[in-house]
């Protein structure tokens, strides 16, 4: 899955690198990519206990790396939304970026759970 996501990132980059007036490259991110991410989110969400609210981006080393990747993906999603205010970004690409960061979050929680590492809720009175 991680390798496939890497390939999809290259597809997304190619789509974003083209001039707005140029034809869309093939392949492109489509609704089927979004649907696959949503199925994978459901799969990995089922592999950890439900959580209420926020969790600290911590835990095991692999989960922490996934949290870092999630924050980078979320930042890219915000940049895509800003770009979309200037020029049209394909809605499937916007949705894919959103679901990618959600998948990385689900993977981080599932990884910690599989390794027996408890999630930590933030302390707002610290």
N, C-alpha and C positions, 0 to 999 in steps of 0.2 A: 504494500500500500504506500509506503513512504517513497519508494522509487517512482510509482505511478504519479504521486503528488508532485514529485520533482519534474516529471515530464509535463504535467499539466501547468506547472509554473512557467515553463518555457513557452508553452502554447499561449498562456496569458500575456507573457512579456512580448511575444511576437505580435500579438493583437494590439497591444498598447503602443508598440514602437512605430507602427505605421502612421503615415500622415492621415489626417481626417478625410482627405479627399481620395485617398488610395483605396482600392478594393480590399475587403477583409481577407486576411490570409487563410489558408486552409492548412490544418484544421483550426477550429475555434472552440472556445468554451461554450457549451450549449446547456440547455435544460437537463440533458441526461447526466452531465457532470454534476450538476447541482443535486439532482435526485440521488445519485450514487453517494454523494457526501451525506445527504440526509439519512440514508439507510445506514451508513457507517456510524453516524452520530448515535442513532438509535441502538445499534449493536453494542457500541462501547458504553453508552449510558446504562445499559442493562447489566454491565459488568462491575458496577460500583454502587454502593448504597446511595440513596437519594441524599442530596445536601440542601440545606435551607440557607439561602443567602450567599455571601461571598466566602471564598477561602483564600488563604495566603498562597501565593505562587511559590510553593516550597515542597518539601518532602524528599523523595528519593532523587538521585542524580538524573535518571532518565526523565522523570516527571518534571523536574525543574527545567531541563532543556526543552521539554515540550511547552512549558509555560512561557519560556523566552520566545520560542517560535510563535506561540499564540500572540504575544504582544507585538511582534514584528508583523504578523499577518493582520492584526487589528489596525496597526498604524497604516499599512498599505491600503486597507479597506477605507480608512478615513481619507487618504490621499486620492483614491479612486472617486469617492463621493465629491471631493473638492473639484477634481478634474471634470466630473460629470456636470458641474455647474457652469463650466467654461465650454465644454464640447461634449457631445453625446458619447457615453460609454454604454456598451451593450448591457442591457439589464441582466442577462445571464451571467456576465462577468462580474457585475456588482454582487449578485446573489451568491455566486461561487466564492468570492472573497469573504463574504459574511459567513458562509457555511464552513469554509476552511478554518477560520479561527475558532468556530464552535467545535469542530471536530478535534482540533488540537487540544482544546480544553477537556473534552470528553476523554481523549486519550491520556492526558495527564492524570485525571482522576482515576481512570481504570488502571493505569500503571501503578500508582501509589497503592491502590487497593490490592492488586495482584501481589505486590511486594510486602504487604502487611504494614504499610505506612499510613497512619491516620492523617486526615486533612485537619488543618488548623484554621479556625474561624478568627478573623481579625478582632482585636480588642480595641474598641473605639474610645476607651477611657484611659489608654496608655499614655 
